[in-house]
Amino acid sequence: MAQMKNWRRLAWLACFFGLALLTLAAPGGLAQEKSKMRVAIPNTSICCLHLFAAQQWKVFEDNGLDVEIVLMRPQVASAAMIAGEIPYFAGVGANSVAATLRGMASRAVWFASDQLIYSLLARSDFKSLRELRSKRLGVGSLGDTTEVSLRLGLEAVGENPKDFVVLGIGNANLMSALESGSIEAALLNPPFSYYAKRKGFRELLDIGAHVKMPIGGLTTLVSTIQNRPAEMRRLIRAMQTAKRSLLQSKEKGVDLIMRYLKMNRDTAEETYADYQKTVSGNGVPSREGIEQIVKSLQLLGQFTGRKVAFDEVADARLAREVAKELGYKVE
């Protein structure tokens, strides 16, 4: 009798552990461990909307990811990646590409958008860019995407960027500097560009209409691409899926903008309309976008005379694979 009970106990334990192992191995099993990671963002703005969407709508979770979003300036994020503190930076721009060209073993691997949404706004008494020559134009920071895109935009419409005084004011201070008169014009993006127009400031240059350059994206180390490709695919898939969901539902998108970017509904709807214009695309890093970033750096006197190959600063392989899986047309 005692021997019978022992056999029953052993059979029950074998059944229990067998079920536990099946749960652990199942793709959607409750016990499946998620990949934990930190993704750094340069600021809380429209450039990172897809990340907030992926987190809020559990798209990261559906792809087996546990993502912590942390705020870091690009220079700090580069140092943190090298130190192994973060694996990913949610941005592709002048700072990240310059870091790569200076020797950091990193690559741009995904684009959130390939069109900028900056506008140069000036006091109403200035009616043309010509009138702003020798005047003070405020940007977020010297050497970042705001400065380089402004210089590219000025060049694209036939102006010499050297004819203007470009000052790094800090994104948070641009509106107050414009209103106080300490600068004559400022490069602004939503929602500040909307606020400035409502207060009577005049738009003199739409940067996005002239400059094809990524805003937002993903940069990581070469070692991460080599050692964590499956994780990267899931991360890119989650961001691309969230981006597509944003484009498909205006109501969800506007609500998300109101929640994360702290806007009223009218401003959020204006921001969403601009987001729709700029964020279409399959996420695959483009040669044109990278070339514009390199050109902008050379306009600042960096890496002049150096011919930069696409593969030196970008790796589009995983983004291309994910885009095909999601049904996007890929060249």
Secondary structure by P-SEA (a helix, b strand, c coil): caaaaaaaaaaaaaaaaaaaaaaaacccccccccccbbbbbccccccaaaaaaaaaaccccccccbbbbbbbcaaaaaaaaaaccccccccccaaaaaaaaaccccccccccccccbbbbbcccccccccccccbbbbccccccaaaaaaaaaaaaaccccccbbbbbcccccaaaaaaaccccccccccaaaaaaaaaccccccccccccccccbbbbbcaaaaaccaaaaaaaaaaaaaaaaaaaacaaaaaaaaaacccccaaaaaaaaaaaaacccccccccaaaaaaaaaaaaaacccccccccccccccaaaaaaaaaaaccccc
